[in-house]
């Protein structure tokens, strides 16, 4: 067994691998770039080595720098995690030459399966069902048009060396085909240093289901059940679960056996994942094989009890699997929700900055959190926006959903925008609860983007109860302050008006001893019991004797922003007289004269789409900004004319930097 392992990655996956190494008594070496000098994975490792400047191509993708770090620390093996060099055959070959063990498959398996075109050819020979499309690289518009004539629109343009949703575009017509070929190649080149793309038939409403395989170097190959990964946005997985609510035992076994056949066809060993697209009629087709540990590996671990990282390490050390296919049993249900540093209400634009507050759920049962951030740490513009994963498990799917919602509600991350509310909204959606999902779920249910979950009568009661409770706790403390003038002591009334996003709710409030309040609105009682104390950012209570709820609080100049169940609302608690007078207050003037476009995110200008003096229409593309390895298109929100271009292509920009000035 190894004494020391270098982890050629960063963030939550590096920390997660360290956890297993620590359990096995193996020392770990972290590597870090300039941007990650104070990162969590650097703190958690036994040793840490600087490997270069912040851009990943100069650090985490720099093979020479990594080999120098390995040599200087005496690491005997390398775990690549996911992303970066985890599916790079050249890196695997260089490690072999240096006498260092890769905790992963052979260079040949990585090369064959990591190349989406070659892997499809192998799959065809192995008798695995494959998606209709090309078996070669597409190099021109003319070639793409010829392929489309054979298989028809819509089609998916995919990076040959891709993964993680990078370099993928859907085309439904000739213009989208032309634009997609360019943007896919650009994104693939930036992410993988390989701009080759190919084309496959695109299925309109499919599921994405993958099979986890595990194989040792003695020829034993197993499949460990499936993971349902259909909840995606821009081909990036958002929520995963195991088992799939769609598969029956017959279909599960057929997919598992095909996955094993493919793995054996390339002499595969280590952990790997065979991804399938599943049509509405139950037909399934091979998409690709990921020759690495998946982001969502935790859900398989939770339903099988098998530590995949430990098995990868033991297999790399030459050990034979200690269990067989008959020993693999699925128990209960598990889900994973990915926390992305992005703003769902601004088109999911990436968010960077310092974490000003970080609090994981307290005393949460059946909840596991993998994180790469901490309070005071930075989220950089240079890397993937996923900063944490919340995993939940239970005996049933419904139980697991409930546990996940409670965990997300109690998970506080401030200083950056993130998708926590969006995840809660998905988990609370009736379609998701029924298991009626596909890769188009988000596009279908949130076609105009996410603005918050719709307020129900139950969530309104929770917001009313929360607002009144935190307001009165503060007022009661103020009333107890000593030294008040006789006869001028602060009196707390029983009648109040709670304003929720502009709507007034008159309430009558009575004390329930020291544990909470009885709140009456429209002759309906809201009973709140809580031990909440002033200063806490998380309000936890029971409302009308229901299960405990967790509401996140942010204080405003007047009132609060409350977050619960996928909804963010602004609330104000006023006396009836102040509420009456508030309606006569003039509305704030819109100071946005729309005379300039400011950068909504920090990033790199990839392509300025307009020129000075050019008229533009609402919805027209203005500029493409690359941040966190994704290209983000900024559109015009009104008709205007470009007066001045303030930045150039390939220029780095900061948040709120002026990019374009428009004519008044």
N, C-alpha and C positions, 0 to 999 in steps of 0.2 A: 504494500500500500504506500501511497505517496506521503511524504512528510510536509511538502509545501506546494501549494497550487497558486499560480498567478491567474487572476480573473481579468480577462481582456475586455472589460466592459465598465459600465458606470451605472449610477442610479439604483433604482429598486432591485433590479435583477442581480446586480453585484452584491448588494446587501443580502438578498435571499440566498445566493450561493454560499456566502460566508456563514450563514446560519447552519447549513448542513455540514460544512467543513468543520465548524467549531464542534458540532455534535460528534463528528468522527475523529476529533483530535488532530485535525490537519491544519497547519498554519496557512494563512492567506496573504497574498500580496495584491494590493490595489494599484491600479495605474490611473493617472489623472492628467487632465489638460489644465491650462492656465485658468479657464473658467471654472474648473472643478476643484480648485485648490482647497476650498473649505467644505467640499461636498460630504454628504453622510457616509458614502462608501469608503472614503479616505479615512474617516474617523473610526470606522468599524473594523478595518483590516489590521493585521499584525504589522505589516509594512506597507509603505506607499511610495511609488516611484513616479516622478514627473516625466511625461512622454511628449510634451510639445504644446504649441499654441492652441487656442480655443477651437478653431475650425477642425472638424473631425478628420478631414483629409490629412491634416498635419499632426494628428495625435492618435485617436482611436482607430483610424484606418491606415496608420503609418506602420507597416510591417517591420521595417528596420528598427524603428524606435522601440517597438514592443520586444523584438528579439534582444535588443541591448538590455532592456529591463529584466528580461528572463535570465540572461547571462549574469547580470550583476547581483541578482538576488538568489540565484541557485534554485529557482523553482523547477520542479521535475515535471510538472504538467500544467496545462493551460485550459481553463474553462472559458469559452468565448461568449456564453450567455446567448442572447438573441440580437439580431441586427449587427451593425458594424462588420466584423470579419467572421462572424459565426458560420457563414456559408461560403467562405472564400477558399477555394481549393488551393490557390497559391500559398496562402497562409498555412494551411495544413501541411503542404509539401515542405515548406521552409522549416516548420517545426520538426518534421521527421528528420530532415537533414541535420538539424541541430541536436538531435537526440532527445527531444522534448516530446512528451506525449500530449496529443490533443484529446481532450475529453469530449469526444464526438466521433463521427464515422471516419472512414478512410478518405483520402483526397479524391480517389476515383469516384466514390459514391457521391461526394459533395459536388464534384464536377458534373456528373450525369444528372443528378436530381436537382441541383441548384440551378441548372440551366433549364428554364421552363419548356424550351423547344425539345431539347434532348430527352428530358424526362418523359415527355409525351410520347416520343418514339419508343422508349423503353417500355412504357405502360402498354402501348399497343401490342408489342411483342409478348408481354407477360399476360395478355388476355384481359387487361383491365379496361373497363368502359371509359371512353374519352369523349371530350366535347368536340363537336364538328368544328373544323377550322384548319388553319395552315399548320404544316409541320416544319416550316422554314421561316427565316427572318424576312420581314417586309421592309424594303428599302426605298420604295417610291410610291407616289400617289397612284400611278398606273397599276402597279402590282396590287395595291390595296383594293382598287376598284374591281380588278379581276376576281379577287377572292370574294368580295361582297356580292358579286353577281352569282357566284356559286352557292353561297350559304344564306344570302339575304340579310337585310337590316332587321333588327339592330345587331351591332357587333361590339365586342370588347377589345380594345387595344391594350396590350399588356407588355410590360418589360420582361425581356427574356431572363434577366438576372434579378428580377424583382421580388418583392415581398413586403408585407406590412402595409399594403394599399398604395405603395409608391409606384408611380409610372403606369397608372391604370386610368383609362378613359372610355366612356361609352359613346358610341357614334350611331345616330339614327338617320343621318343624311350625309350627302357628300361634303358639305361645309364642315360638319362636326368631325368627319373622318379626316379631312385635311388638317384641321386645327389640332385634333387629338393626336395625330402622328407626331406633330412637332412638340406639343407639350409633354406627351408621354416620354419621348426620347430625351427631352431636356431634363425632366425630373429624374428619369432613370440614370442619366449620366451623372447628375449631381449626387444622387444617393448611392449608386453602386459602381461608378466609374465604368459603366457599360450601357450604352444608349440603344442597344438592339431591342426591337419590339416585334411582336407577332400579333395575329388577329384570330379570335375565336367567336363563335356564335354567342350572343348574349341572351340569357333567359330572363323573361320579364318579371317573374315572381317566384324565384327559387329560394330554397334554403341552402345555407352553407353549413355542412356537417363534416367533421373531420374525425379520423381514427388515430388514436395514439398507439404507436408501435414501440416495442422494446426488444432489442436483440443483443445477444452476447457474441463474442468472437469464436465461440465453439459451434455456432450454427443454430442456436435456439432462438426462434423468433415468435413473439407473442403480440396480441393486440389487447389493449386495456380499455375497451369500450370506446364510446364516442363523445364528442363535445358539440353541442349546438351553438354555432357562432353566427346566427343570421342577423342579429341586431348590429347593423353596421351603418357608418356614415362616411361617405366618400371612400368606400371599400376598406375602411378602417374599423376593426371590431370594437364594439362598445360594451356589450354584455354577452357573456358566454355562460353556458350551463351544461351540466351532465347529470343524468342522461338527457337525450333529446326527447321532447314530448311528442315527436312525430314518428319515431321509429318503433316498429314492432321487433320481436326477437329474431324473426326470419330475415328481415332486412338488415338488422344490426349485424348478424352473423355473416351475411353475404358481403357487406362492406368491409368487415373485419378481415375476412379471408382474402379478399382482393388486395387489401392493404399489405397483408403478410406476403402475398405472392410478389407484389412489387418490390418489397424490401429484400426478399430473397433473390430476386432477379439481379440486383446490383451488389449482392454480398454485404448488405447493410448490417452494421452493428451500432449500438448506442440507442438513445431515445430519438424518435423521429415522428413526424406527423404526416399522414396522407389526407389531403383535403379533397372533398367531393362537393359538387353542386348537385342538389337534389330537386328535381322538378315536382310540380304539384301532383303528378300522377304516381310518384314514388320512384321514377327512374333516376338513377344516379350516375354521375360522370366524374372521372378523375380531373382535378384541377392542377394540383402540384403536390410535390412532397417537400416538406421543410426539414432539412437535415440538421436540426438543432432543437434546443429546448424552446417550447412555445411560451409566449406571454401568459397564456391561459392554462398552463400546466397544473396550476393549483387545483382546479376543479376536478381533474382526474385523480390527483392525490387524495382529495377529500372523500371521493366515493369509493376508491379502491384501498386506501390506507398505505399506498406505495409511495415512498419518497423518490421521485424521478431523478432528482439531482444526485442523491446517494447512489442510485443504480447506475447512472452515467459514470460516476467516479469509479465504482467497482468494476464495471465492464471495461473501462479504459485501463484499469490496472490488471486486466486479464482474467478476472474472476468470472465463473460461470453463474448464470441466473440460478437463484436458490429456490425458485418456484416455477411451475408450469402453467399452461393455459387453463387447466381445470381448477387451479388455485385462485384465478382472478375472478373475484365476485364484486358486483356493484352494490353498494349499500346506501340507501337514502338518496338525497339530491344535493347538488352544490351549484353555486353561481358565483360569477366574478363580474364586478363592475369596474371599469377603468376610469380613473380620475385624470382628466386631461386639463392642462393649463390653457384654457380657451374660454371665450365669452359666447355662450349660446345665443344671447340676445343681440349680438353684433355679428351675426353670420358665422359664429364659431371661430372668430379670429383668434390666433394664438395670443397668450398673455404671458408677459415676463415681469420679473421684479423680485423684490424681497418678500419672504414669508413673514408677515408681522404677527401672526397667531396660528398655532398648530396644536389642535387638541383631538386626539383619537377618542372614540367612544369608550366610556368607562364601564367596567364590569359587563361588557357585552359577551353573551354566551354564543358559541358556535360562529364566531366572527374572527377572521384572520385578515390582517392588513399588511401588505408589502409596500414599503414606501422608500423613496429616495430623497425626501425633503425633511426639513425640521424648522422649528421656529427660529428665525434669524438667517436662514439659508437663502440662497438665490436660485431662481428659475431662469436659466439662460436662454438666449435666442438661438443658440447654436445646435441644440439637440431636440430630440423627439419631445412632443408636449405632454406625454404621459408621465405623471409624477407619482402616482400611487395606484394600488389595486385593492379593492375591498372584496373579500370573499366571505360567503355565508353558506352554511349547510344546515340540513334538517332532515327529518324523516320523509317529508313530502315536499312537492314543489310549492304548494301554497305556504307551508310553514317557512320554507327557505326565502320566498319572496318577502314575507312579513319581516323576517330577521334582517334581510338586506335593507329594506326601507328604513327600519329603525336605526340601523348602523349608519346609513348615509345621513339621516336626519341629525344624528349626534356627532358627526364628523365635521369639525370646524377647521377651515383653511381660509385665512385672510391675508390680504396683501397682493394677491393675484385673483383674476377671475378664473372660475373653474366650472365644470359641468355637473356638479353635484345635484342641483335642482332638476336638471334635465334627466338625469338617471332616475331620480325619484318619480318624475312624471311618467317615464316609460314603464317602470315597475308597477305603477298604479293604474296603467291603462287597461281597460277591459279586454282588449285584444291580446295583450301580453299575458294577462291572467289566464286566458283560455288556451294559450299556446298557439294562437293563430298568428304566426309571424313569418316573415320572409326577409330577404336582404333589402327589400324595398319598404320595410315597415316605417322607418323614420321619414323617408321621402313621401310616403302616402299619408301618414298621420300628422306630419308637420311640414306641409308643402311650402308654407311661407316663412319657414324658420320657427324657432322656439321663442315664445314670448312669456312663457310660464303656463303651468297647468291651470285649467279652468277652475274657478272657485266653486266649490260645492257648499251645500248648507252645513255639512260637517266641518269642512276646513274654515268656513266663515266663523263658526262657533269657537273653534280653536283659536283663531286670530283675535276674536273679541275677548275671549277669556285671558289670553296672553297679554294683550295690550292693557286691559284693565288691571290685571294683577301686577305687572311691573310698574305701571304708572302709580298705583296706589301704594305699593311698597315704598317707593321713593317719596311720595307725599307724606306718608305716615312717619317716615324717618325725619323729614323736615319739620313736621308738627311737634316732634319730641325734642327738638333742639332747645337747650336751656337759654335763659336770658331774654326770652321774648317779652315785649312790653305788655304789662297787664291790660287785659281787655282787647289786645291786638293779636292774640294767639291765632295761629293758623287753624281754620276749621275745615274739615273735609266733608263735603256733601255726599249725598247718596245718588244724585242724578248726574249723569254724564252723557256726552255724545262722543262715540268712537267713529272717527272718519277713516275708512279703509279705501285707499285709492280713489278718493273723491266722493265716496258714498257715505252718508251719515247713518249711524245706528244708535238711536237713543237707548240708554240702558239705565236700570235701577240696580244698585249694588248694596248687598248686605254682607257683613262679616260672617265667616264660618269659623269661629274661634280663631286660632292662630294659623290654621292650616290652609286657608284659602278664602274664596268668596262665592256667594250666590249672586249670580248676575241674571237679571230678567230683561229680555228683549221681546217685544210683541207678545207678551204674556207667556213666553217660553223660557224655561229655566236653564241656565248654564251653570253647573256646579263645578268649580275649579278647586282642586286640592293640590297643594305644592309646598315643597320645602325650599323653594328657590330663594337665593340671597342676592342682594344688590351687588352688582359688579360682575356677575357671571354672564357669559355670552350665550349660554345655553339654558333655555327655560324648559324645565322638565316638570310635568304635571299629569294628573288624570283629569279628564273633562267628562262630566256626566258618568263617572264611574267606569269609563272605558279603559282600554289598555293605556299604559303611560305613553305620552307623546313628548317629542323633543322639538323645540322651536328655536331656531338661531336668531340672535338679536344683534342689530347694529344701531347704535344711537345716532340720531340726526339732530340738527339744530332745534327743530321741533318734531317730536315724535320719534318713531323707530322704523327701521326696515326689518320685517319679520320674514323668515324663510321656513316653509314647511310643505311637505307633500308635493314638491315641484313648483310651488308658487312663491314668488317674492312680492310682498305688498308693503306699501308705506302706510303707517297708521299714526293717527294723532288722537289724543284723548283731551277733550275740552269740556268746559262747563257749558250748559245749554245756552247761556248768554253769549259767550265767546263764539260758539258754533253758529249762532244766529248772525252775529256781526261778520263772521268770516265770509259769508256769501257776498258781502258788499266790497270785499277787498279786491282790488284790480288784479287780474291774472298777470303773472310775470311775462315780460316782453320777450319774444323770441329774438335773441341777439345774434342768432346764426344767420348772417346775411348771404350765406352760400357763395361767398366771393373767393373761397380758397378751399383746397383739399389738403387736409393734414394727414400724415401717416397714422393709421389706427394702431399699428404695431411697429416694433423695431425689426428691421430686416434688411434685405438686399434688393435693390431695384433690378428686376430681371428684364422687364420690357416696358418702356413707356409707350403706350398705345396711341397717343395723340400728339399733335404738333401745335405750336403757337399759331393762333389765328383760326384754328379749326373749330367749326360749330359741332357741338355734341348733343345727343339726345338722351333723355332719361333712360337708364338701363344699359347705356353703352359702356364698353370696357375702357377704362382710363389707364390703369397701370397694373402690373403684376409684381407683387412683393414676395420674396422667398423668406420664410421664417420657420424655424424648427423643422427643416427639411421638407416643407410643403410649400407649393406655389399658391398664393392667395390673390385672386383677381378683385380689384376695387372698381366698382361701377359708378357711373354718374347717377345722382338721385334727382336731377332736374335738367331741363334743357338750358344750355348756356353756350358760351364761346370761350375757348382757351385764350387767356391773355398772356401768360408766361409759364414756361416750364422751369422749375426751380432745382431739379435734380437730373442726373444723367444715369443711363444704364450702368449697372455694376457698382453703383454707389451705395454705401451703407447709410441707412437713415434711422433716426430715433423716433420714438412715439411723439406725436404732435408736431413733428417737423413739417413745414409747408412743402408740399410736392408740386402743386399746380395752383396758379392764380387764375381766376375767371373774370371775365368782363362784368362790370356792375349791371 
